[in-house]
Amino acid sequence: MLFRSEIWAGFAKRGMGINAIAPPSWTTVGVVESYEGDGLQVYPVADIQPTGSQGGPFLPASQIYTLTCISTGQVDWSVIAAEPWLDLSLSGGRLAPGETVELLAGLNANVLSFIPGTYSNLVVISNHTSGATTIRRVTLKVNPTLGEALNAPELTWSTGGNAPWAGELEISHDGFAAAASGGILNNESSWIETTVTGPATLSFWWQVSSESNFDFLSFYINDVAQPSPISGDVGWQERSYRLPPGTQTLRWLYSKDSS
């Protein structure tokens, strides 16, 4: 038995092309056709998702698409980017049977001014010989800087370990952004650090989703681990500390055990 979403997926692939853009199953708003196998083959099939903090860099910054004429006759083609923040190395051409050409799609300087958010683009390749269209999606994710994500842009932040921390928009306490540790493997760690001057009161919110009692999110003041690190599935909690006079180095460390 097919559920409604499966029926829609089947319709999208059979009726409009395997790489068609389809909205939720209860509407047809936002449909984009994309026929493959019409004599112009485009690789890779996968979409790209450049990611980085506001101001860049964003990785991957570009993608090479290989276009091959698999028709018995020549193919006339053209390509456009739906949004102006993507540059293309070619605008189109003519391919003889078996001929191949490489098309480079790359982010341009426009993305450096983007505010945090998710931006969508399309590489639209048209086969003028058959009338078919091939779509490749580019989804740019612009994260806030660490200072913005932590509501403390006036501080100097550093990050390291086996993977850096980064700002993110999906999960936050304040509804805007938060900093998240880097993706690490067993027996690895990821840290973020800043320096402040006391006396002062420090308050922050933190949460963790980890292997309980084995993987921990810890807080350090001047390399001294503070009591009660968190582990397991822990929702947002507030911590407050009274900092003494002088320079204070603050570090948050996420670490995984060896298993």
Contacts in CASP RR format, 6 or more apart in sequence:
PFRMAT RR
TARGET T0000
AUTHOR 0000-0000-0000
METHOD contacts of the structure
MODEL  1
MLFRSEIWAGFAKRGMGINAIAPPSWTTVGVVESYEGDGLQVYPVADIQP
TGSQGGPFLPASQIYTLTCISTGQVDWSVIAAEPWLDLSLSGGRLAPGET
VELLAGLNANVLSFIPGTYSNLVVISNHTSGATTIRRVTLKVNPTLGEAL
NAPELTWSTGGNAPWAGELEISHDGFAAAASGGILNNESSWIETTVTGPA
TLSFWWQVSSESNFDFLSFYINDVAQPSPISGDVGWQERSYRLPPGTQTL
RWLYSKDSS
4 25 0 8 1.000
4 26 0 8 1.000
5 24 0 8 1.000
5 25 0 8 1.000
7 25 0 8 1.000
8 22 0 8 1.000
8 25 0 8 1.000
9 22 0 8 1.000
12 20 0 8 1.000
12 22 0 8 1.000
12 31 0 8 1.000
13 20 0 8 1.000
16 22 0 8 1.000
16 31 0 8 1.000
16 33 0 8 1.000
16 34 0 8 1.000
16 35 0 8 1.000
17 33 0 8 1.000
17 34 0 8 1.000
17 35 0 8 1.000
17 36 0 8 1.000
18 34 0 8 1.000
18 36 0 8 1.000
19 34 0 8 1.000
19 36 0 8 1.000
19 45 0 8 1.000
19 134 0 8 1.000
19 135 0 8 1.000
19 136 0 8 1.000
20 31 0 8 1.000
20 32 0 8 1.000
20 33 0 8 1.000
20 34 0 8 1.000
20 135 0 8 1.000
21 30 0 8 1.000
21 31 0 8 1.000
21 32 0 8 1.000
21 34 0 8 1.000
21 135 0 8 1.000
21 137 0 8 1.000
22 31 0 8 1.000
23 29 0 8 1.000
23 30 0 8 1.000
23 31 0 8 1.000
32 122 0 8 1.000
32 135 0 8 1.000
33 133 0 8 1.000
34 133 0 8 1.000
34 134 0 8 1.000
34 135 0 8 1.000
35 130 0 8 1.000
35 132 0 8 1.000
35 133 0 8 1.000
35 134 0 8 1.000
36 42 0 8 1.000
36 132 0 8 1.000
36 134 0 8 1.000
37 70 0 8 1.000
37 132 0 8 1.000
38 71 0 8 1.000
38 127 0 8 1.000
38 130 0 8 1.000
38 131 0 8 1.000
38 132 0 8 1.000
39 69 0 8 1.000
39 70 0 8 1.000
39 71 0 8 1.000
39 75 0 8 1.000
39 127 0 8 1.000
39 129 0 8 1.000
39 130 0 8 1.000
40 67 0 8 1.000
40 68 0 8 1.000
40 69 0 8 1.000
40 70 0 8 1.000
40 71 0 8 1.000
40 75 0 8 1.000
40 77 0 8 1.000
40 95 0 8 1.000
40 125 0 8 1.000
40 127 0 8 1.000
40 129 0 8 1.000
40 130 0 8 1.000
40 132 0 8 1.000
40 134 0 8 1.000
41 67 0 8 1.000
41 68 0 8 1.000
41 69 0 8 1.000
41 70 0 8 1.000
42 65 0 8 1.000
42 66 0 8 1.000
42 67 0 8 1.000
42 125 0 8 1.000
42 134 0 8 1.000
42 136 0 8 1.000
43 65 0 8 1.000
43 66 0 8 1.000
43 68 0 8 1.000
44 63 0 8 1.000
44 65 0 8 1.000
44 66 0 8 1.000
47 136 0 8 1.000
47 137 0 8 1.000
47 138 0 8 1.000
47 139 0 8 1.000
48 60 0 8 1.000
48 63 0 8 1.000
48 136 0 8 1.000
48 137 0 8 1.000
48 138 0 8 1.000
48 139 0 8 1.000
49 138 0 8 1.000
49 139 0 8 1.000
49 140 0 8 1.000
49 141 0 8 1.000
50 58 0 8 1.000
50 59 0 8 1.000
50 60 0 8 1.000
50 61 0 8 1.000
50 107 0 8 1.000
50 138 0 8 1.000
50 139 0 8 1.000
50 140 0 8 1.000
50 141 0 8 1.000
51 58 0 8 1.000
51 59 0 8 1.000
51 140 0 8 1.000
51 141 0 8 1.000
51 143 0 8 1.000
52 58 0 8 1.000
52 59 0 8 1.000
52 141 0 8 1.000
52 142 0 8 1.000
52 143 0 8 1.000
52 166 0 8 1.000
53 142 0 8 1.000
53 143 0 8 1.000
53 144 0 8 1.000
53 145 0 8 1.000
53 146 0 8 1.000
53 166 0 8 1.000
53 167 0 8 1.000
54 114 0 8 1.000
54 115 0 8 1.000
54 116 0 8 1.000
54 142 0 8 1.000
54 143 0 8 1.000
54 144 0 8 1.000
54 145 0 8 1.000
54 148 0 8 1.000
55 111 0 8 1.000
55 112 0 8 1.000
55 113 0 8 1.000
55 114 0 8 1.000
55 142 0 8 1.000
55 145 0 8 1.000
56 111 0 8 1.000
56 112 0 8 1.000
58 107 0 8 1.000
58 111 0 8 1.000
58 140 0 8 1.000
58 142 0 8 1.000
61 106 0 8 1.000
61 107 0 8 1.000
62 104 0 8 1.000
62 105 0 8 1.000
62 106 0 8 1.000
62 107 0 8 1.000
63 104 0 8 1.000
63 105 0 8 1.000
63 106 0 8 1.000
63 136 0 8 1.000
63 138 0 8 1.000
64 102 0 8 1.000
64 103 0 8 1.000
64 104 0 8 1.000
64 105 0 8 1.000
65 102 0 8 1.000
65 103 0 8 1.000
65 104 0 8 1.000
65 105 0 8 1.000
65 123 0 8 1.000
65 125 0 8 1.000
65 136 0 8 1.000
66 100 0 8 1.000
66 101 0 8 1.000
66 102 0 8 1.000
66 103 0 8 1.000
67 77 0 8 1.000
67 95 0 8 1.000
67 100 0 8 1.000
67 101 0 8 1.000
67 102 0 8 1.000
67 103 0 8 1.000
67 125 0 8 1.000
68 95 0 8 1.000
68 98 0 8 1.000
68 99 0 8 1.000
68 100 0 8 1.000
69 75 0 8 1.000
69 95 0 8 1.000
69 96 0 8 1.000
69 97 0 8 1.000
69 98 0 8 1.000
69 99 0 8 1.000
69 100 0 8 1.000
70 97 0 8 1.000
70 98 0 8 1.000
71 97 0 8 1.000
71 129 0 8 1.000
71 130 0 8 1.000
72 97 0 8 1.000
73 96 0 8 1.000
73 97 0 8 1.000
73 129 0 8 1.000
74 94 0 8 1.000
74 95 0 8 1.000
74 96 0 8 1.000
74 97 0 8 1.000
74 129 0 8 1.000
75 94 0 8 1.000
75 95 0 8 1.000
75 127 0 8 1.000
75 129 0 8 1.000
75 130 0 8 1.000
76 93 0 8 1.000
76 94 0 8 1.000
76 127 0 8 1.000
76 128 0 8 1.000
76 129 0 8 1.000
77 92 0 8 1.000
77 93 0 8 1.000
77 94 0 8 1.000
77 95 0 8 1.000
77 125 0 8 1.000
77 126 0 8 1.000
77 127 0 8 1.000
77 128 0 8 1.000
77 129 0 8 1.000
78 91 0 8 1.000
78 92 0 8 1.000
78 93 0 8 1.000
78 125 0 8 1.000
78 126 0 8 1.000
78 128 0 8 1.000
79 88 0 8 1.000
79 90 0 8 1.000
79 91 0 8 1.000
79 92 0 8 1.000
79 103 0 8 1.000
79 123 0 8 1.000
79 124 0 8 1.000
79 125 0 8 1.000
79 126 0 8 1.000
80 88 0 8 1.000
80 91 0 8 1.000
80 123 0 8 1.000
80 124 0 8 1.000
81 87 0 8 1.000
81 88 0 8 1.000
81 105 0 8 1.000
81 121 0 8 1.000
81 122 0 8 1.000
81 123 0 8 1.000
81 124 0 8 1.000
82 121 0 8 1.000
82 122 0 8 1.000
82 123 0 8 1.000
82 124 0 8 1.000
83 119 0 8 1.000
83 120 0 8 1.000
83 121 0 8 1.000
83 122 0 8 1.000
84 108 0 8 1.000
84 110 0 8 1.000
85 107 0 8 1.000
85 108 0 8 1.000
85 110 0 8 1.000
85 111 0 8 1.000
85 114 0 8 1.000
85 119 0 8 1.000
85 121 0 8 1.000
85 140 0 8 1.000
86 105 0 8 1.000
86 106 0 8 1.000
86 107 0 8 1.000
86 108 0 8 1.000
86 121 0 8 1.000
86 123 0 8 1.000
86 138 0 8 1.000
87 105 0 8 1.000
87 106 0 8 1.000
87 107 0 8 1.000
87 108 0 8 1.000
88 103 0 8 1.000
88 104 0 8 1.000
88 105 0 8 1.000
88 106 0 8 1.000
88 123 0 8 1.000
89 102 0 8 1.000
89 103 0 8 1.000
89 104 0 8 1.000
89 105 0 8 1.000
90 101 0 8 1.000
90 103 0 8 1.000
90 104 0 8 1.000
93 101 0 8 1.000
95 101 0 8 1.000
103 125 0 8 1.000
105 123 0 8 1.000
105 136 0 8 1.000
105 138 0 8 1.000
107 140 0 8 1.000
111 119 0 8 1.000
111 140 0 8 1.000
111 142 0 8 1.000
114 140 0 8 1.000
114 142 0 8 1.000
115 142 0 8 1.000
116 142 0 8 1.000
116 143 0 8 1.000
116 144 0 8 1.000
116 148 0 8 1.000
116 169 0 8 1.000
116 177 0 8 1.000
117 141 0 8 1.000
117 142 0 8 1.000
117 143 0 8 1.000
117 169 0 8 1.000
118 139 0 8 1.000
118 140 0 8 1.000
118 141 0 8 1.000
118 142 0 8 1.000
118 169 0 8 1.000
119 139 0 8 1.000
119 140 0 8 1.000
119 141 0 8 1.000
119 142 0 8 1.000
120 137 0 8 1.000
120 138 0 8 1.000
120 139 0 8 1.000
120 140 0 8 1.000
121 137 0 8 1.000
121 138 0 8 1.000
121 139 0 8 1.000
121 140 0 8 1.000
122 135 0 8 1.000
122 136 0 8 1.000
122 137 0 8 1.000
122 138 0 8 1.000
123 135 0 8 1.000
123 136 0 8 1.000
123 137 0 8 1.000
123 138 0 8 1.000
124 133 0 8 1.000
124 134 0 8 1.000
124 135 0 8 1.000
125 133 0 8 1.000
125 134 0 8 1.000
125 135 0 8 1.000
125 136 0 8 1.000
126 132 0 8 1.000
126 133 0 8 1.000
126 134 0 8 1.000
127 133 0 8 1.000
127 134 0 8 1.000
143 149 0 8 1.000
143 166 0 8 1.000
143 167 0 8 1.000
143 168 0 8 1.000
143 169 0 8 1.000
143 177 0 8 1.000
144 167 0 8 1.000
144 168 0 8 1.000
144 169 0 8 1.000
144 176 0 8 1.000
144 177 0 8 1.000
145 153 0 8 1.000
145 167 0 8 1.000
146 157 0 8 1.000
146 159 0 8 1.000
146 165 0 8 1.000
146 166 0 8 1.000
146 167 0 8 1.000
146 179 0 8 1.000
146 192 0 8 1.000
147 153 0 8 1.000
147 155 0 8 1.000
147 157 0 8 1.000
147 179 0 8 1.000
148 167 0 8 1.000
148 177 0 8 1.000
149 167 0 8 1.000
149 168 0 8 1.000
149 172 0 8 1.000
149 177 0 8 1.000
149 178 0 8 1.000
149 179 0 8 1.000
150 157 0 8 1.000
150 178 0 8 1.000
150 179 0 8 1.000
150 204 0 8 1.000
151 174 0 8 1.000
152 194 0 8 1.000
155 194 0 8 1.000
155 195 0 8 1.000
155 196 0 8 1.000
156 194 0 8 1.000
156 195 0 8 1.000
157 192 0 8 1.000
157 193 0 8 1.000
157 194 0 8 1.000
158 192 0 8 1.000
158 193 0 8 1.000
158 194 0 8 1.000
159 165 0 8 1.000
159 166 0 8 1.000
159 190 0 8 1.000
159 191 0 8 1.000
159 192 0 8 1.000
159 193 0 8 1.000
160 190 0 8 1.000
160 191 0 8 1.000
160 192 0 8 1.000
161 188 0 8 1.000
161 189 0 8 1.000
161 190 0 8 1.000
161 191 0 8 1.000
162 184 0 8 1.000
162 185 0 8 1.000
162 188 0 8 1.000
162 189 0 8 1.000
162 190 0 8 1.000
163 181 0 8 1.000
163 182 0 8 1.000
163 183 0 8 1.000
163 184 0 8 1.000
163 188 0 8 1.000
163 190 0 8 1.000
164 182 0 8 1.000
164 190 0 8 1.000
165 179 0 8 1.000
165 180 0 8 1.000
165 181 0 8 1.000
165 182 0 8 1.000
165 190 0 8 1.000
165 191 0 8 1.000
165 192 0 8 1.000
165 252 0 8 1.000
166 179 0 8 1.000
166 180 0 8 1.000
166 182 0 8 1.000
167 177 0 8 1.000
167 178 0 8 1.000
167 179 0 8 1.000
167 180 0 8 1.000
168 177 0 8 1.000
168 178 0 8 1.000
168 179 0 8 1.000
168 180 0 8 1.000
169 176 0 8 1.000
169 177 0 8 1.000
171 178 0 8 1.000
171 180 0 8 1.000
171 207 0 8 1.000
172 178 0 8 1.000
173 205 0 8 1.000
173 207 0 8 1.000
173 236 0 8 1.000
179 192 0 8 1.000
181 190 0 8 1.000
181 192 0 8 1.000
181 217 0 8 1.000
181 254 0 8 1.000
182 190 0 8 1.000
182 254 0 8 1.000
183 190 0 8 1.000
184 190 0 8 1.000
184 254 0 8 1.000
184 256 0 8 1.000
185 256 0 8 1.000
186 256 0 8 1.000
186 257 0 8 1.000
186 258 0 8 1.000
186 259 0 8 1.000
187 256 0 8 1.000
187 257 0 8 1.000
187 258 0 8 1.000
188 255 0 8 1.000
188 256 0 8 1.000
189 253 0 8 1.000
189 254 0 8 1.000
189 255 0 8 1.000
189 256 0 8 1.000
190 253 0 8 1.000
190 254 0 8 1.000
190 255 0 8 1.000
191 251 0 8 1.000
191 252 0 8 1.000
191 253 0 8 1.000
191 254 0 8 1.000
192 251 0 8 1.000
192 252 0 8 1.000
193 249 0 8 1.000
193 250 0 8 1.000
193 251 0 8 1.000
193 252 0 8 1.000
194 249 0 8 1.000
194 250 0 8 1.000
195 247 0 8 1.000
195 248 0 8 1.000
195 249 0 8 1.000
195 250 0 8 1.000
196 202 0 8 1.000
196 243 0 8 1.000
196 247 0 8 1.000
196 248 0 8 1.000
196 250 0 8 1.000
197 246 0 8 1.000
197 247 0 8 1.000
197 248 0 8 1.000
198 243 0 8 1.000
198 244 0 8 1.000
198 245 0 8 1.000
198 246 0 8 1.000
198 247 0 8 1.000
198 248 0 8 1.000
199 242 0 8 1.000
199 243 0 8 1.000
199 244 0 8 1.000
199 245 0 8 1.000
199 246 0 8 1.000
200 243 0 8 1.000
200 248 0 8 1.000
201 240 0 8 1.000
201 241 0 8 1.000
201 242 0 8 1.000
201 243 0 8 1.000
202 240 0 8 1.000
202 241 0 8 1.000
202 242 0 8 1.000
202 243 0 8 1.000
202 250 0 8 1.000
203 238 0 8 1.000
203 239 0 8 1.000
203 240 0 8 1.000
203 241 0 8 1.000
204 238 0 8 1.000
204 239 0 8 1.000
205 236 0 8 1.000
205 237 0 8 1.000
205 238 0 8 1.000
205 239 0 8 1.000
206 217 0 8 1.000
206 219 0 8 1.000
206 230 0 8 1.000
206 236 0 8 1.000
206 237 0 8 1.000
206 239 0 8 1.000
206 252 0 8 1.000
207 230 0 8 1.000
207 234 0 8 1.000
207 235 0 8 1.000
207 236 0 8 1.000
207 237 0 8 1.000
208 216 0 8 1.000
208 217 0 8 1.000
208 230 0 8 1.000
208 231 0 8 1.000
208 232 0 8 1.000
208 233 0 8 1.000
208 234 0 8 1.000
208 235 0 8 1.000
208 254 0 8 1.000
209 232 0 8 1.000
209 233 0 8 1.000
209 234 0 8 1.000
210 216 0 8 1.000
210 217 0 8 1.000
210 231 0 8 1.000
210 232 0 8 1.000
210 233 0 8 1.000
210 254 0 8 1.000
210 256 0 8 1.000
211 231 0 8 1.000
211 232 0 8 1.000
211 256 0 8 1.000
211 257 0 8 1.000
212 231 0 8 1.000
212 232 0 8 1.000
212 233 0 8 1.000
213 231 0 8 1.000
213 232 0 8 1.000
214 231 0 8 1.000
214 256 0 8 1.000
214 257 0 8 1.000
214 259 0 8 1.000
215 231 0 8 1.000
215 232 0 8 1.000
215 254 0 8 1.000
215 255 0 8 1.000
215 256 0 8 1.000
215 257 0 8 1.000
216 229 0 8 1.000
216 230 0 8 1.000
216 231 0 8 1.000
216 254 0 8 1.000
216 255 0 8 1.000
217 229 0 8 1.000
217 230 0 8 1.000
217 231 0 8 1.000
217 252 0 8 1.000
217 253 0 8 1.000
217 254 0 8 1.000
218 225 0 8 1.000
218 226 0 8 1.000
218 229 0 8 1.000
218 252 0 8 1.000
218 253 0 8 1.000
218 254 0 8 1.000
218 255 0 8 1.000
219 225 0 8 1.000
219 226 0 8 1.000
219 229 0 8 1.000
219 239 0 8 1.000
219 250 0 8 1.000
219 251 0 8 1.000
219 252 0 8 1.000
219 253 0 8 1.000
220 226 0 8 1.000
220 249 0 8 1.000
220 250 0 8 1.000
220 251 0 8 1.000
220 252 0 8 1.000
220 253 0 8 1.000
221 241 0 8 1.000
221 243 0 8 1.000
221 248 0 8 1.000
221 249 0 8 1.000
221 250 0 8 1.000
222 248 0 8 1.000
222 249 0 8 1.000
223 249 0 8 1.000
223 251 0 8 1.000
226 241 0 8 1.000
230 237 0 8 1.000
END
